[in-house]
Amino acid sequence: MHLSSEDKRRLLSRLRRAEGQVAAVRRMVEEDAYCVDVLTQVAAARGALAGVGDVVLRNHVETCVSGALRSEDEEARIDKIDELIDIVTRYRRP
């Protein structure tokens, strides 16, 4: 990855938040917490991870994909487009 130090700092912060939320879900399950409260915390963790994925995906398009599209190597361009379609399809699945 080619992340700026600021982007890396923000990603690590989001990951720490997601880790805390997952730990909270584990504790809530262990303590037989109310289902809606557990689901709310799961949604928060998913949101934090989705935010990380969004930044990483954007970075991939801005660096790896755009570089391949500017390349003279047609096979590299096609491979990178196929890879992008595949990862977007997998990433956007619920």
Secondary structure as GFF3:
##gff-version 3
##sequence-region A 1 94
A	DSSP	alpha_helix	5	30	.	.	.	ID=ss1
A	DSSP	alpha_helix	35	60	.	.	.	ID=ss2
A	DSSP	pi_helix	61	65	.	.	.	ID=ss3
A	DSSP	alpha_helix	66	70	.	.	.	ID=ss4
A	DSSP	alpha_helix	74	91	.	.	.	ID=ss5
###
